[in-house]
Amino acid sequence: MSTPVLLAADNATSEHRPLIIALFGAFVIATLVITVWAGRQTRSAADFYAGGRQFTGFQNGLAISGDYMSAASFLGIAGAIALFGYDGFLYSIGFLVAWLVALLLVAEPLRNSGRFTMGDVLAYRMRQRPVRTAAGTSTIVVSIFYLLAQMAGAGVLVSLLLGITSDGGKIAIVALVGVLMIVYVTIGGMKGTTWVQMVKAVLLIAGTLLITFLILLKFDFNLSDLLGAAATNSGKGQAFLEPGLKYGVTATSKLDFLSLGIALVLGTAGLPHILIRFYTVPTAKAARKSVNWAIGIIGAFYLMTIVLGFGAAALLKNGDIVASNKAGNTAAPLAALEIGGGAGSTGGAILLAVISAVAFATILAVVAGLTLASSSSFAHDIYANVIRRGKATEKEEVRAARWATVLIGVVSIALGALARDLNVAGLVALAFAVAASANLPTILYSLFWKRFTTQGALWSIYGGLVSAVVLVLFSPVVSGKPTSMFKDVDFYWFPLENPGLVSIPLGFLLGWLGSILSKEEPDKGKYAELEVKSLTGVGAH
């Protein structure tokens, strides 16, 4: 693009803005109709938390894909590849490989052992109140980190389409997304959220397939030509196609890459909004089948993000991408604009509108899933079992979940406004690190180690959680760099952008140490019950 890309996009969209608004409006109205329809069928706590356990393996696999393929996948990874080539592509690999951990270690035992939340599994053979409090706290913190990324993506995307450049306008967009997610969850519960995620997954795969086809068509389906054009156009030559552009310059950046890889691979199996999806199917076999479907759908999608990212690098100038958004989050929509005919063309404007509407659908579906996970954990673990000591009725529990949704939505809007200029893939990687540090060690120890105690669970959750969050707060993600959340101040001392290298081993170590030093005698009978239940499904809800 010869003109600055932000102006080009604005020119392309201003003429076709009614079409863009119509597409956005159509999706929002359609999903609200689905939500209201599902809300009328939500009568019990099982309906609100687990969709009545009525979804098939394929349906749940599609919904898991919709939950997992977030703004980070669509906007962040394409942007990272467009700016950093091979090193950006590593996000795709990490996000996909992570599913093997979830499939082999977590999906089936978790479905057999729990009822609605991660806290159900952890509290089965531990002291209820402290463990459920810890599980609820961890779930809410991880979900809010993940929500930050979706809010940042929404602000960037809609402001690009509607030509909004002011900070106030971007914050208003973040607030709109927050309000919509509150509506989805409070009215539709898990049933409404699942159907929205299924619709979104189909739209996202279709939209990505269309742009991938058009980019490959432009290069005569010759990947070598595409990669060569990307390397040349990036201004970095062969280095663009080799490791090291982002993570190989210094010893610190190499450690950052290792930290990122560990967080991505281990994080999925500890993400609350993914874990609760295993409870929406009737059997453990269906849970396993849903993960198989998810791996297939997600794998195909991540292969296409390679074409999206390198296609954006081949079609757009590096400086133009950065001018539109410093973190590269607009690379995919701008590539759609260019491949459709460029600025001023009807085809370009239509493709930009369609792809951006799909990305917006992606954001809304994922924030609904995240909000549902955190509000469910608050209501079921903290309110019903800690505050009310198991005496809350189902109606009171669901009401508490709805109020928690409103509160979490408000917090997410406030934090999302601050994070609007950060790369969404990087933000999601932080959520993965926190999940892998706090949740995964505790889940694995609970399921597979008979000497694990309440003290071990608390040390593992709080130790992993606090270490990960503190290291993030004092990292370059928050302060000290032009790409930081607070770029005008500098108080970071932890050199890595992802805390996983330190906080994940610490979470496992503290879980072991807490159990070894505990005076509490593990309940071996309860462990035997849990082992039989998790492996066979006998007595599962």
C-alpha positions as a printed NumPy array, in Angstrom:
array([[  0.   ,   0.   ,   0.   ],
       [  1.467,   3.316,  -0.972],
       [ -0.531,   5.409,   1.469],
       [ -0.215,   4.829,   5.232],
       [ -2.155,   1.688,   5.94 ],
       [ -4.426,   3.174,   8.58 ],
       [ -5.629,   5.829,   6.121],
       [ -6.004,   3.204,   3.416],
       [ -8.127,   1.036,   5.641],
       [-10.156,   4.027,   6.738],
       [-10.771,   5.048,   3.125],
       [-11.721,   1.504,   2.213],
       [-14.149,   1.171,   5.052],
       [-15.705,   4.645,   5.088],
       [-17.47 ,   4.103,   1.755],
       [-18.705,   0.651,   2.802],
       [-19.268,   1.377,   6.468],
       [-23.023,   0.628,   6.273],
       [-22.148,  -2.884,   4.993],
       [-19.61 ,  -3.376,   7.78 ],
       [-22.038,  -2.241,  10.474],
       [-24.755,  -4.463,   8.945],
       [-22.474,  -7.546,   9.112],
       [-21.507,  -6.822,  12.707],
       [-25.126,  -6.155,  13.62 ],
       [-26.334,  -9.351,  11.917],
       [-23.924, -11.494,  13.924],
       [-24.724,  -9.771,  17.215],
       [-28.494, -10.074,  16.646],
       [-28.211, -13.738,  15.569],
       [-26.167, -14.652,  18.635],
       [-28.5  , -12.759,  20.951],
       [-31.452, -14.717,  19.488],
       [-29.557, -17.98 ,  20.124],
       [-28.769, -16.834,  23.666],
       [-32.392, -15.966,  24.479],
       [-33.574, -19.297,  22.998],
       [-31.02 , -21.213,  25.089],
       [-31.831, -19.135,  28.164],
       [-35.445, -20.33 ,  28.049],
       [-34.181, -23.92 ,  28.285],
       [-31.866, -23.2  ,  31.209],
       [-33.786, -24.341,  34.265],
       [-31.247, -25.969,  36.615],
       [-27.664, -25.493,  37.771],
       [-26.62 , -28.375,  35.485],
       [-28.157, -26.494,  32.536],
       [-26.405, -23.227,  33.456],
       [-22.977, -24.734,  34.211],
       [-22.832, -27.746,  31.868],
       [-25.58 , -27.262,  29.26 ],
       [-27.5  , -30.196,  30.749],
       [-24.638, -32.508,  29.547],
       [-26.584, -32.89 ,  26.294],
       [-23.926, -32.067,  23.679],
       [-22.386, -34.751,  21.446],
       [-18.639, -35.283,  21.036],
       [-18.661, -33.502,  17.668],
       [-20.732, -30.565,  18.939],
       [-18.483, -30.152,  21.958],
       [-15.368, -30.494,  19.774],
       [-16.678, -27.692,  17.592],
       [-17.475, -25.596,  20.683],
       [-14.009, -26.274,  22.178],
       [-12.508, -25.094,  18.882],
       [-14.664, -21.98 ,  19.074],
       [-13.541, -21.404,  22.658],
       [ -9.861, -21.991,  21.902],
       [ -9.424, -20.224,  18.542],
       [ -9.466, -16.793,  20.083],
       [ -8.398, -13.319,  19.003],
       [ -4.873, -14.506,  19.821],
       [ -5.154, -17.256,  17.223],
       [ -6.692, -15.18 ,  14.472],
       [ -5.238, -11.706,  14.995],
       [ -2.228, -12.194,  17.265],
       [ -0.541, -15.151,  15.553],
       [ -1.032, -13.742,  12.06 ],
       [  0.443, -10.45 ,  13.318],
       [  3.374, -12.173,  15.039],
       [  4.204, -14.116,  11.844],
       [  3.833, -10.991,   9.683],
       [  6.328,  -9.096,  11.881],
       [  8.732, -11.851,  12.985],
       [  8.367, -14.64 ,  10.432],
       [  9.474, -18.045,  11.73 ],
       [  9.525, -16.933,  15.372],
       [  5.898, -15.791,  15.14 ],
       [  4.963, -19.169,  13.637],
       [  6.141, -20.833,  16.88 ],
       [  2.907, -19.646,  18.548],
       [  0.911, -21.851,  16.142],
       [  3.02 , -24.894,  16.997],
       [  2.786, -24.333,  20.756],
       [ -0.979, -23.779,  20.798],
       [ -1.545, -26.993,  18.791],
       [  0.91 , -29.328,  20.57 ],
       [ -0.686, -28.294,  23.894],
       [ -3.785, -30.331,  23.015],
       [ -1.843, -33.59 ,  23.328],
       [ -1.315, -32.875,  27.041],
       [ -5.02 , -32.111,  27.48 ],
       [ -6.056, -35.256,  25.583],
       [ -3.616, -37.725,  27.171],
       [ -3.631, -36.527,  30.778],
       [ -6.679, -34.435,  31.616],
       [ -9.832, -34.702,  29.457],
       [-11.197, -38.133,  30.417],
       [-10.182, -38.271,  34.137],
       [-11.496, -34.747,  34.691],
       [-14.858, -35.518,  33.059],
       [-15.214, -38.635,  35.22 ],
       [-14.143, -36.994,  38.488],
       [-15.866, -33.615,  38.559],
       [-19.307, -32.143,  38.316],
       [-19.136, -28.498,  37.188],
       [-15.704, -26.982,  37.937],
       [-12.029, -27.777,  38.514],
       [-12.669, -27.252,  42.226],
       [-14.924, -30.36 ,  42.291],
       [-11.95 , -32.568,  41.402],
       [ -9.496, -30.899,  43.785],
       [-11.922, -30.945,  46.735],
       [-12.849, -34.628,  46.323],
       [-10.174, -35.87 ,  48.739],
       [ -9.066, -32.562,  50.334],
       [-10.57 , -30.141,  52.843],
       [-13.405, -28.498,  50.928],
       [-13.345, -24.841,  51.904],
       [ -9.655, -23.871,  51.541],
       [ -9.173, -25.857,  48.323],
       [-12.344, -24.543,  46.672],
       [-11.386, -20.959,  47.636],
       [ -7.97 , -21.438,  46.032],
       [ -9.436, -23.077,  42.899],
       [-12.017, -20.297,  42.504],
       [ -9.411, -17.563,  42.956],
       [ -7.077, -19.154,  40.406],
       [ -9.877, -19.649,  37.865],
       [-10.94 , -15.998,  38.083],
       [ -7.358, -14.645,  37.771],
       [ -6.513, -16.851,  34.754],
       [ -9.809, -15.949,  33.052],
       [ -9.228, -12.223,  33.538],
       [ -5.725, -12.489,  32.012],
       [ -7.238, -14.249,  29.007],
       [-10.084, -11.747,  28.81 ],
       [ -7.531,  -8.927,  28.547],
       [ -6.348, -10.311,  25.219],
       [ -9.859, -10.549,  23.782],
       [-10.721,  -7.007,  24.895],
       [ -7.494,  -5.657,  23.367],
       [ -8.31 ,  -7.439,  20.104],
       [-11.835,  -6.044,  20.041],
       [-10.646,  -2.479,  20.547],
       [ -8.113,  -2.714,  17.721],
       [-10.431,  -4.446,  15.288],
       [-13.56 ,  -2.333,  15.584],
       [-11.628,   0.941,  15.727],
       [ -9.914,  -0.03 ,  12.431],
       [-13.262,  -0.745,  10.787],
       [-15.166,   2.248,  12.064],
       [-12.278,   4.677,  11.673],
       [-12.092,   5.377,  15.403],
       [ -8.634,   6.645,  16.384],
       [ -9.284,   8.262,  19.763],
       [ -8.491,   6.424,  22.977],
       [-11.975,   7.229,  24.259],
       [-13.564,   5.573,  21.237],
       [-11.458,   2.425,  21.666],
       [-12.383,   2.228,  25.345],
       [-16.074,   2.551,  24.391],
       [-15.66 ,  -0.446,  22.046],
       [-14.071,  -2.497,  24.845],
       [-17.029,  -1.557,  27.055],
       [-19.508,  -2.667,  24.352],
       [-17.844,  -6.097,  24.113],
       [-17.969,  -6.377,  27.904],
       [-21.697,  -5.588,  27.994],
       [-22.451,  -8.146,  25.256],
       [-20.532, -10.902,  27.056],
       [-22.426, -10.167,  30.277],
       [-25.713, -10.523,  28.365],
       [-24.646, -13.82 ,  26.717],
       [-23.667, -15.479,  29.987],
       [-26.364, -14.154,  32.323],
       [-29.174, -15.066,  29.912],
       [-27.884, -18.132,  28.028],
       [-25.56 , -19.884,  30.487],
       [-23.56 , -22.799,  29.085],
       [-26.2  , -23.759,  26.512],
       [-26.271, -20.315,  24.915],
       [-22.49 , -19.94 ,  25.107],
       [-21.904, -23.364,  23.5  ],
       [-24.185, -22.639,  20.546],
       [-22.56 , -19.23 ,  20.019],
       [-19.127, -20.932,  20.041],
       [-20.23 , -23.541,  17.493],
       [-21.581, -20.887,  15.112],
       [-18.423, -18.835,  15.561],
       [-16.124, -21.838,  14.89 ],
       [-17.864, -22.521,  11.561],
       [-17.666, -18.831,  10.571],
       [-13.997, -18.564,  11.572],
       [-12.915, -21.681,   9.654],
       [-14.908, -20.553,   6.578],
       [-13.488, -17.005,   6.678],
       [ -9.922, -18.18 ,   7.215],
       [-10.278, -20.764,   4.44 ],
       [-11.483, -18.048,   2.039],
       [ -8.542, -15.702,   2.715],
       [ -6.05 , -18.6  ,   2.661],
       [ -7.391, -19.709,  -0.728],
       [ -7.197, -16.171,  -2.163],
       [ -3.633, -15.613,  -0.898],
       [ -2.46 , -18.97 ,  -2.299],
       [ -4.269, -18.209,  -5.566],
       [ -2.327, -14.939,  -5.884],
       [  0.929, -16.916,  -5.639],
       [ -0.322, -19.754,  -7.92 ],
       [ -0.477, -22.119,  -4.925],
       [  3.318, -22.037,  -4.739],
       [  4.34 , -21.843,  -1.067],
       [  7.962, -21.227,  -2.014],
       [  6.988, -18.081,  -3.957],
       [  4.814, -16.915,  -1.057],
       [  7.592, -17.36 ,   1.518],
       [ 10.148, -15.746,  -0.803],
       [  7.901, -12.704,  -1.329],
       [  7.307, -12.457,   2.437],
       [ 11.046, -12.576,   3.18 ],
       [ 11.833,  -9.941,   0.532],
       [  8.959,  -7.625,   1.426],
       [  9.703,  -7.807,   5.164],
       [ 13.083,  -6.149,   4.562],
       [ 14.803,  -8.842,   6.605],
       [ 15.588, -11.304,   3.806],
       [ 16.377, -14.939,   4.615],
       [ 16.489, -14.165,   8.357],
       [ 12.68 , -13.776,   8.204],
       [ 12.346, -17.499,   7.426],
       [ 14.835, -18.689,  10.033],
       [ 14.711, -18.931,  13.854],
       [ 16.073, -16.033,  15.87 ],
       [ 14.467, -12.844,  14.576],
       [ 12.579, -12.29 ,  17.835],
       [ 13.842, -14.976,  20.204],
       [ 17.452, -15.581,  19.154],
       [ 19.197, -12.231,  19.427],
       [ 20.307, -12.42 ,  23.06 ],
       [ 20.51 , -15.014,  25.82 ],
       [ 17.468, -13.371,  27.452],
       [ 15.364, -13.683,  24.295],
       [ 16.34 , -17.366,  23.955],
       [ 15.221, -17.976,  27.532],
       [ 12.017, -16.046,  26.752],
       [ 11.341, -18.423,  23.878],
       [ 11.869, -21.455,  26.122],
       [  9.556, -19.901,  28.717],
       [  6.904, -19.197,  26.08 ],
       [  7.12 , -22.759,  24.708],
       [  6.68 , -24.363,  28.136],
       [  3.729, -22.089,  28.947],
       [  1.946, -22.784,  25.646],
       [  2.405, -26.565,  25.754],
       [  1.371, -26.995,  29.404],
       [ -1.132, -24.155,  29.717],
       [ -4.094, -25.537,  27.755],
       [ -4.641, -28.408,  30.209],
       [ -5.055, -25.846,  33.011],
       [ -7.303, -23.285,  31.279],
       [-10.625, -23.039,  33.195],
       [-12.81 , -22.239,  30.174],
       [-11.46 , -25.327,  28.372],
       [-11.723, -27.599,  31.427],
       [-15.425, -26.86 ,  32.016],
       [-16.2  , -27.883,  28.413],
       [-15.473, -31.514,  29.357],
       [-18.538, -31.448,  31.665],
       [-20.982, -30.608,  28.848],
       [-20.926, -34.123,  27.354],
       [-22.744, -37.153,  28.796],
       [-19.76 , -39.545,  29.048],
       [-15.959, -39.662,  29.287],
       [-15.865, -41.333,  25.861],
       [-17.673, -38.293,  24.411],
       [-15.159, -36.015,  26.192],
       [-12.279, -37.861,  24.543],
       [-14.038, -37.783,  21.178],
       [-14.652, -34.035,  21.514],
       [-10.921, -33.44 ,  22.081],
       [-10.107, -35.526,  18.979],
       [-12.488, -33.392,  16.921],
       [-11.03 , -30.221,  18.447],
       [ -7.46 , -31.251,  17.57 ],
       [ -8.477, -31.852,  13.937],
       [-10.355, -28.568,  13.558],
       [ -7.762, -26.496,  15.43 ],
       [ -4.878, -28.172,  13.555],
       [ -6.399, -27.245,  10.192],
       [ -6.942, -23.688,  11.394],
       [ -3.344, -23.229,  12.602],
       [ -1.993, -24.483,   9.28 ],
       [ -3.99 , -21.696,   7.638],
       [ -2.617, -19.042,  10.04 ],
       [  0.802, -19.727,   8.496],
       [ -0.546, -18.616,   5.098],
       [ -2.346, -15.642,   6.696],
       [  0.789, -14.409,   8.489],
       [  3.294, -14.91 ,   5.682],
       [  0.673, -13.673,   3.205],
       [  0.316, -10.427,   5.181],
       [  4.131, -10.054,   5.199],
       [  4.216, -10.613,   1.42 ],
       [  1.361,  -8.226,   0.619],
       [  1.953,  -5.41 ,   3.157],
       [  4.957,  -3.343,   4.148],
       [  6.264,  -4.044,   7.641],
       [  6.075,  -0.341,   8.497],
       [  2.437,  -0.176,   7.372],
       [  1.456,  -3.058,   9.653],
       [  3.188,  -1.452,  12.638],
       [  1.646,   1.96 ,  11.796],
       [ -1.816,   0.422,  12.02 ],
       [ -1.095,  -1.459,  15.26 ],
       [  2.283,  -1.698,  16.982],
       [  1.778,  -5.338,  17.929],
       [  0.64 ,  -6.413,  14.442],
       [ -2.909,  -7.331,  15.484],
       [ -4.436,  -5.859,  12.309],
       [ -2.233,  -7.8  ,   9.851],
       [ -4.912, -10.39 ,   8.946],
       [ -7.764,  -7.896,   8.281],
       [ -5.411,  -5.652,   6.268],
       [ -4.225,  -8.645,   4.231],
       [ -7.91 ,  -9.35 ,   3.471],
       [ -8.319,  -5.737,   2.303],
       [ -5.263,  -6.001,   0.041],
       [ -6.07 ,  -9.438,  -1.436],
       [ -9.62 ,  -8.268,  -2.232],
       [ -8.34 ,  -5.462,  -4.459],
       [ -6.753,  -2.968,  -2.09 ],
       [ -7.883,   0.344,  -0.671],
       [-10.83 ,   1.89 ,  -2.494],
       [-12.003,  -1.39 ,  -4.049],
       [-15.396,  -2.903,  -3.296],
       [-13.912,  -6.393,  -3.09 ],
       [-11.298,  -5.268,  -0.598],
       [-13.835,  -3.495,   1.602],
       [-16.206,  -6.487,   1.561],
       [-13.436,  -8.953,   2.458],
       [-12.178,  -6.649,   5.211],
       [-15.712,  -6.359,   6.589],
       [-16.358, -10.126,   6.455],
       [-13.039, -11.107,   8.056],
       [-13.33 ,  -8.445,  10.732],
       [-16.907,  -9.48 ,  11.522],
       [-15.657, -13.079,  11.883],
       [-12.85 , -11.895,  14.173],
       [-15.378,  -9.922,  16.232],
       [-17.531, -13.061,  16.462],
       [-14.427, -14.892,  17.662],
       [-13.857, -12.377,  20.426],
       [-17.469, -12.382,  21.632],
       [-17.653, -16.189,  21.77 ],
       [-14.384, -16.551,  23.664],
       [-15.149, -13.822,  26.217],
       [-18.493, -15.498,  26.895],
       [-16.741, -18.817,  27.59 ],
       [-14.154, -17.189,  29.847],
       [-16.728, -15.22 ,  31.795],
       [-18.872, -18.33 ,  32.256],
       [-15.869, -20.288,  33.601],
       [-14.958, -17.641,  36.167],
       [-18.522, -16.842,  37.277],
       [-19.322, -20.581,  37.578],
       [-16.261, -21.139,  39.748],
       [-17.168, -18.208,  41.974],
       [-20.778, -19.324,  42.402],
       [-20.184, -23.088,  42.713],
       [-16.865, -23.17 ,  44.57 ],
       [-16.707, -19.954,  46.606],
       [-20.351, -18.914,  47.153],
       [-22.131, -22.274,  47.436],
       [-19.44 , -24.375,  49.123],
       [-17.357, -21.83 ,  51.077],
       [-19.618, -18.896,  51.985],
       [-22.878, -20.905,  52.262],
       [-21.114, -24.158,  53.345],
       [-23.045, -26.296,  50.86 ],
       [-26.47 , -25.01 ,  51.935],
       [-27.225, -22.796,  48.915],
       [-30.096, -23.858,  46.664],
       [-29.517, -24.293,  42.915],
       [-31.517, -21.129,  42.277],
       [-29.333, -19.089,  44.67 ],
       [-26.192, -20.548,  43.129],
       [-27.191, -19.596,  39.588],
       [-28.186, -16.106,  40.773],
       [-24.724, -15.708,  42.357],
       [-23.137, -16.792,  39.054],
       [-25.065, -14.111,  37.189],
       [-24.005, -11.371,  39.607],
       [-20.404, -12.607,  39.406],
       [-20.637, -12.321,  35.612],
       [-21.5  ,  -8.621,  35.907],
       [-18.621,  -7.952,  38.312],
       [-16.049,  -9.856,  36.215],
       [-17.301,  -8.045,  33.117],
       [-16.716,  -4.636,  34.742],
       [-13.179,  -5.601,  35.854],
       [-12.376,  -6.936,  32.363],
       [-13.574,  -3.73 ,  30.707],
       [-11.331,  -1.63 ,  32.982],
       [ -8.225,  -3.796,  32.422],
       [ -8.953,  -4.299,  28.706],
       [ -8.91 ,  -0.541,  28.208],
       [ -5.341,  -0.461,  29.585],
       [ -4.144,  -3.416,  27.467],
       [ -5.49 ,  -2.202,  24.109],
       [ -2.048,  -1.708,  22.492],
       [ -0.484,  -5.065,  23.458],
       [ -0.129,  -8.087,  21.125],
       [ -3.069, -10.354,  21.877],
       [ -1.072, -13.559,  21.309],
       [  1.449, -12.405,  23.901],
       [ -1.316, -11.618,  26.399],
       [ -2.866, -15.061,  25.941],
       [  0.552, -16.649,  26.46 ],
       [  0.594, -14.965,  29.893],
       [ -2.776, -16.554,  30.725],
       [ -1.357, -19.922,  29.653],
       [  1.642, -19.4  ,  31.967],
       [ -0.575, -18.586,  34.965],
       [ -2.839, -21.604,  34.219],
       [  0.13 , -23.951,  33.866],
       [  1.724, -22.614,  37.083],
       [ -1.328, -22.702,  39.37 ],
       [ -3.877, -25.171,  37.956],
       [ -2.032, -27.907,  36.098],
       [  0.27 , -29.102,  38.931],
       [ -2.68 , -29.314,  41.326],
       [ -4.892, -31.204,  38.84 ],
       [ -2.172, -33.746,  37.987],
       [ -1.151, -34.298,  41.614],
       [ -4.805, -34.716,  42.645],
       [ -5.49 , -37.284,  39.946],
       [ -2.24 , -39.259,  40.021],
       [ -0.394, -38.865,  43.384],
       [ -1.837, -40.537,  46.477],
       [  0.34 , -38.561,  48.957],
       [ -0.975, -35.189,  47.764],
       [ -2.528, -33.181,  50.629],
       [ -4.611, -30.053,  51.168],
       [ -1.486, -28.105,  52.119],
       [  0.232, -29.265,  48.913],
       [ -2.778, -28.109,  46.868],
       [ -2.819, -24.675,  48.528],
       [  0.941, -24.177,  48.176],
       [  0.789, -25.251,  44.542],
       [ -2.168, -23.055,  43.544],
       [ -1.258, -19.91 ,  45.483],
       [  2.504, -20.31 ,  44.949],
       [  2.15 , -20.821,  41.199],
       [ -0.468, -18.092,  40.912],
       [  1.353, -15.435,  42.941],
       [  4.77 , -16.13 ,  41.39 ],
       [  3.364, -15.968,  37.833],
       [  1.358, -12.77 ,  38.441],
       [  4.194, -11.001,  40.315],
       [  6.721, -11.861,  37.596],
       [  4.323, -10.551,  34.929],
       [  3.747,  -7.299,  36.862],
       [  7.505,  -6.683,  37.056],
       [  8.231,  -7.768,  33.466],
       [  8.613,  -5.724,  30.244],
       [  4.974,  -6.586,  29.422],
       [  3.8  ,  -4.038,  32.009],
       [  6.507,  -1.347,  32.005],
       [  9.813,  -0.169,  30.562],
       [  9.381,  -0.648,  26.794],
       [  7.498,   1.121,  23.963],
       [  5.262,  -1.984,  23.657],
       [  4.516,  -2.185,  27.416],
       [  1.127,  -1.597,  29.036],
       [  2.576,   1.454,  30.864],
       [  5.252,   2.638,  28.434],
       [  6.069,   5.902,  30.239],
       [  7.249,   4.257,  33.481],
       [  9.928,   1.683,  34.17 ],
       [  9.736,  -0.587,  37.218],
       [ 10.504,  -4.007,  35.703],
       [ 13.28 ,  -6.226,  37.065],
       [ 12.253,  -9.649,  35.685],
       [ 13.802,  -9.738,  32.185],
       [ 11.497, -12.301,  30.517],
       [  8.134, -11.422,  28.946],
       [  6.691, -14.811,  29.939],
       [  7.083, -16.12 ,  33.517],
       [  6.523, -19.829,  32.699],
       [ 10.179, -20.876,  32.925],
       [ 10.225, -19.918,  36.616],
       [  6.626, -20.123,  37.818],
       [  5.61 , -23.5  ,  36.304],
       [  8.433, -25.575,  37.906],
       [  7.812, -23.594,  41.119],
       [  4.12 , -24.61 ,  41.082],
       [  5.043, -28.295,  40.785],
       [  7.82 , -27.975,  43.403],
       [  5.559, -26.246,  45.944],
       [  2.822, -28.865,  45.491],
       [  5.333, -31.622,  46.253],
       [  7.021, -29.736,  49.108],
       [  3.728, -28.729,  50.741],
       [  2.546, -32.347,  50.719],
       [  5.837, -33.739,  52.038],
       [  5.955, -31.219,  54.902],
       [  2.244, -31.534,  55.734],
       [  1.203, -33.154,  59.016],
       [ -2.108, -34.137,  57.42 ],
       [ -2.433, -37.846,  56.613],
       [ -3.704, -38.281,  53.024],
       [ -7.047, -40.1  ,  52.798],
       [ -5.968, -43.207,  50.857],
       [ -9.532, -44.504,  50.696],
       [-10.712, -41.319,  49.006],
       [ -7.748, -41.46 ,  46.608],
       [ -8.647, -45.056,  45.666],
       [-12.243, -43.934,  45.037],
       [-11.067, -41.012,  42.891],
       [ -8.665, -43.247,  40.949],
       [-11.401, -45.764,  40.097],
       [-13.855, -42.978,  39.266],
       [-11.399, -41.026,  37.063],
       [-10.239, -44.102,  35.121],
       [-13.542, -45.952,  34.72 ],
       [-16.28 , -43.339,  35.039],
       [-18.103, -45.348,  37.732],
       [-20.204, -42.929,  39.755],
       [-19.534, -39.996,  37.412],
       [-22.229, -37.323,  37.12 ]])
